[in-house]
Amino acid sequence: MEMKRREFLAMSIAGMGGVLLGSERLDAAGQKTTKHNPYELVTLGKTKIKASHVGLGTGMRGGGRQSNHTRMGKEKFNALAMGCYERGVRLFDAADLYGTHPFLAGALKNMRREDYVISSKIWFRRGGIPEPERPTPDVVVERFLKELKTDYIDLILFHCVTSDKWPEELGDQMDILAKLKKKGLVRAHGLSCHSLTALESCVNEPWVDSVHARINPYAVSMDVKTVEEVPKVAAVLKAIRRQGKAVIGMKIIGEGRFGSSPEKRDESIKYALESGCVDVMVVGFEKVEEVDDFAKRARKVSVGQGLGRLLTRRPARVV
């Protein structure tokens, strides 16, 4: 009877391609995999910053210090941010362009500062924000700290970088951010890239700690225009990660454009998790139901041991 039971189990494993072993699986090759946990904490590159694998982006349709998140009002935004936090989200992505600093400050005021990560972005380009002046990063970061009601910002970025010559063009500003990092006012610095050539310049630039990059398998709201070109972006992002720099994926579900297509949402999340392109993802959720839907789809993806080395294996502390 025992032999027959073992044979039955062995045949079942072969037929199904794997069985659940607690939170682990055996794939068809007999290797252990785990079901993805979207709230697992991930170390961002060589930094000591640990963020949840999925984060809340606050810049849907952002510009002029407004976004869909500010337009929903503070009460609804607080409910959204707290709903994310209670589920395990520990990364909150802001920007001067979005105007969401005071919103985050209010929503997270009762949380321990060390329990969540804030990334924000400096708008150095013309237009976009009301003032024509573009002060140096030390002045801008001082304002950000006051708006966010915090002593430090985990990750500060130059927003919407498109030039491949940005290391020369932003050199003086990069030096200022490096000094702020030494003072502990920011923990890491980098870019939010909006062109493939700007991304390529990140690979060998030692100043870069982390990169925000747009990635999905459909080339929607990305740095390339066709699906055939997506592998070019993926290759650059992998090269950036191999240098020990973090990659935070944006536009994972096409800036919300895949909302009416469950198949595209599934494929986009699966691509982000399996491609090896990103450390974490930020999504501009506008309802907690969207957070739950994303998490449900992410949990359907089996993650092999290759990704496991990026995870701390320690779940976010939930209150």
Order of alpha helices (4+ residues) and beta strands (2+ residues): alpha-beta-beta-beta-beta-beta-beta-alpha-alpha-beta-alpha-beta-alpha-beta-alpha-alpha-beta-alpha-beta-alpha-beta-alpha-beta-alpha-beta-alpha-beta
